[in-house]
Amino acid sequence: MTDHHDHDHEQHDYDAHAHDHDAHEHDAHGHHPHPPTELEARTRALESLLVERGLVSSAEVDRIIAMYEQDIGPLIGARIVARAWMDPDFKRRLLDDANAALADLGVAQVGTTGTRLVVLENTPNVHNMVVCTLCSCYPWAVLGLPPTWYKSAPYRSRAVAEPRAVLAEFGLELPEAVTINVWDSSSDLRYMVLPLRPAGTEGWTEAQLVELVSRDSMIGVAVPRVPAASAA
């Protein structure tokens, strides 16, 4: 097994317990597990002011955040993955030149102007995983808002140093024979994982396949799985 990343950046200290899986995650007492950054504090203050003045409700804020985190971005990526699973020609073009292939689908940008997207194909022998060790570079247009844990220092350092341990914490145990490649995103180069299509989905429609693809599987910390009811 060979773990690698495509270019080196400064490593960061990490706390083994610092995996936040949601920007609004709280502990058992209703408190945020880590002190907010200055930007987060200002955002929360602005949200509180808008709610206090009756201009928006907390439920509406949560709905909009969930829409961007779970529906708009990840759904676009999931459709791209499902299309690649079903259409070998599209898959070839996606792997050769993702920007051009996505432009054909009306997804013209993956970030700022000039940003290149590279799609990494998982195989039975190779698993790809994406990180940004310097900050939180991320293909917003195809995956939506980056999850909080993706931006955290623990993930950014540990994904490179001990990817198997990190994947295990996400519930993904890979055989030792599977090579794990860790890819480091940058401001002008973003990555998206093309997960391995689950067995038993032959003959499924594109809409059915879309339901199997999660944001995390397109980052590489999860894999698509067929629900037990569907498999039966």
C-alpha positions in Angstrom: 0.0 0.0 0.0 1.3 3.4 -1.0 -0.2 6.5 0.5 0.8 9.8 -1.1 -0.2 13.4 -1.8 0.6 15.2 -5.0 2.4 18.2 -3.5 3.7 19.1 0.0 2.3 21.9 2.2 3.1 22.9 5.7 1.6 20.4 8.2 -0.7 21.6 10.9 -1.2 20.6 14.6 -4.4 18.6 15.2 -6.7 17.5 17.9 -7.8 13.9 17.5 -11.4 14.8 18.5 -11.9 17.7 16.1 -14.1 16.1 13.5 -17.1 18.5 13.0 -19.6 17.0 10.6 -21.8 20.0 10.4 -21.3 23.8 10.6 -24.2 23.9 13.2 -23.0 20.9 15.3 -23.4 21.3 19.0 -22.3 19.2 22.0 -24.7 17.6 24.5 -25.1 21.0 26.3 -26.0 22.9 23.2 -22.6 24.6 22.9 -20.3 24.6 19.9 -17.4 22.2 20.5 -14.7 24.7 19.5 -14.5 28.5 19.8 -15.8 30.2 16.6 -13.4 31.9 14.3 -13.8 35.7 13.9 -15.7 35.3 10.7 -18.0 32.6 12.2 -18.6 34.9 15.2 -19.5 37.8 13.0 -21.8 35.6 10.9 -23.6 34.4 13.9 -24.0 37.9 15.2 -25.5 39.0 11.9 -27.8 36.0 11.9 -29.0 36.8 15.4 -29.6 40.4 14.5 -31.7 39.5 11.5 -33.7 37.0 13.5 -34.2 39.5 16.3 -35.6 42.1 13.9 -37.9 39.6 12.3 -36.3 39.8 8.9 -35.6 36.0 8.8 -36.2 33.0 11.0 -33.7 30.6 12.3 -35.6 27.8 10.6 -35.2 29.6 7.2 -31.5 30.1 7.8 -31.1 26.4 8.5 -33.2 25.5 5.4 -31.0 27.6 3.1 -27.8 26.2 4.6 -29.1 22.7 4.2 -30.1 23.4 0.6 -26.6 24.5 -0.3 -24.9 21.8 1.7 -27.1 18.8 0.7 -29.1 19.6 -2.4 -27.7 22.2 -4.9 -24.0 21.4 -5.0 -23.9 17.7 -4.0 -26.8 16.9 -6.3 -25.0 18.3 -9.3 -21.9 16.2 -8.5 -24.1 13.1 -7.9 -25.7 13.5 -11.4 -22.2 13.8 -12.9 -21.1 10.6 -11.2 -24.3 8.7 -12.2 -23.9 9.9 -15.8 -20.3 8.7 -15.8 -21.3 5.3 -14.5 -23.8 4.9 -17.3 -22.1 6.6 -20.2 -18.5 5.3 -21.0 -17.9 8.1 -23.5 -18.9 10.8 -21.0 -16.7 9.1 -18.3 -13.7 9.2 -20.7 -14.2 12.9 -21.4 -14.8 13.7 -17.7 -11.5 12.0 -16.8 -9.6 13.6 -19.7 -10.9 17.1 -19.3 -13.5 17.7 -16.6 -14.0 21.4 -17.3 -14.9 20.7 -20.9 -17.1 17.7 -20.1 -19.0 19.7 -17.4 -19.4 22.7 -19.7 -21.4 20.4 -22.0 -23.7 19.8 -19.1 -24.1 23.5 -18.3 -21.7 23.4 -15.4 -19.2 26.0 -16.6 -17.2 26.8 -13.5 -15.8 24.8 -10.6 -14.7 27.8 -8.6 -13.0 31.0 -9.6 -12.2 31.8 -13.2 -9.4 29.7 -14.4 -9.8 27.0 -11.9 -9.2 23.5 -13.2 -11.2 20.5 -12.0 -9.6 17.0 -12.1 -11.8 14.0 -11.5 -10.2 11.0 -9.9 -11.5 7.6 -10.6 -11.7 5.0 -7.8 -11.1 1.4 -8.8 -11.1 -1.9 -6.9 -7.4 -1.4 -6.2 -7.1 2.4 -5.8 -9.1 4.7 -3.5 -8.7 8.5 -3.9 -9.2 11.1 -1.1 -9.2 14.9 -1.4 -7.9 17.5 1.1 -6.7 21.1 1.0 -3.8 21.3 3.5 -3.4 25.1 3.3 -7.0 26.3 3.6 -10.3 24.9 2.2 -10.0 24.9 -1.6 -13.0 23.0 -2.8 -15.1 22.5 -6.1 -18.2 24.4 -4.8 -20.0 24.3 -8.2 -20.2 20.5 -8.1 -20.2 19.7 -4.4 -21.9 22.7 -2.8 -20.6 24.2 0.5 -17.6 22.4 2.0 -18.4 20.6 5.3 -16.9 22.1 8.5 -14.6 19.0 9.0 -13.1 19.5 5.6 -11.9 23.0 6.6 -10.6 21.9 10.1 -6.9 21.7 10.9 -7.2 18.1 12.1 -8.6 16.8 8.8 -6.2 18.9 6.7 -3.1 17.5 8.4 -4.2 14.0 9.3 -5.6 13.2 5.9 -2.1 13.4 4.6 -0.3 11.8 7.5 -2.6 9.0 8.3 -5.4 8.6 5.7 -6.4 5.1 6.8 -7.0 6.2 10.3 -9.0 9.2 9.2 -11.1 7.0 6.8 -11.7 4.6 9.6 -13.1 7.4 11.8 -15.6 8.1 9.0 -16.6 4.4 9.1 -14.7 3.4 5.9 -12.4 0.5 6.4 -10.4 -0.4 3.3 -8.5 -3.6 2.7 -4.7 -3.2 3.1 -4.3 -4.2 -0.6 -6.1 -1.0 -1.7 -3.8 1.9 -2.4 -4.9 5.2 -0.9 -4.0 8.3 -2.9 -4.4 11.7 -1.1 -4.8 14.7 -3.4 -4.1 18.2 -2.2 -6.3 20.9 -3.7 -5.1 24.4 -4.4 -6.6 27.7 -5.6 -6.3 26.8 -9.2 -6.7 23.1 -9.1 -9.6 21.3 -7.5 -10.4 17.6 -7.2 -13.5 15.5 -7.2 -13.7 11.7 -6.7 -15.5 9.5 -9.1 -16.6 6.7 -6.7 -16.6 3.0 -7.7 -20.1 2.0 -8.8 -21.6 -0.5 -6.4 -22.2 -4.0 -7.5 -25.8 -5.0 -8.1 -26.8 -1.7 -9.7 -26.8 -3.0 -13.3 -29.9 -1.9 -15.1 -30.6 0.9 -12.6 -31.8 4.3 -14.0 -29.7 7.4 -13.7 -32.1 8.8 -11.1 -31.7 5.6 -9.0 -27.9 5.9 -9.2 -27.9 9.5 -8.2 -29.5 8.5 -4.9 -26.5 6.4 -4.0 -23.9 9.2 -4.4 -23.2 11.4 -1.4 -21.0 14.5 -1.0 -18.6 12.5 1.2 -18.1 9.8 -1.4 -17.1 12.5 -3.9 -14.5 13.8 -1.4 -13.4 10.3 -0.8 -14.2 9.7 2.8 -17.1 7.4 2.0 -18.2 5.0 -0.7 -21.6 4.6 -2.3 -23.6 1.6 -0.9 -26.8 -0.1 -2.0 -29.4 0.0 0.7 -30.3 -3.4 2.1 -33.9 -3.1 0.9 -32.7 -2.4 -2.6 -30.1 -5.1 -2.6 -32.8 -7.6 -1.5 
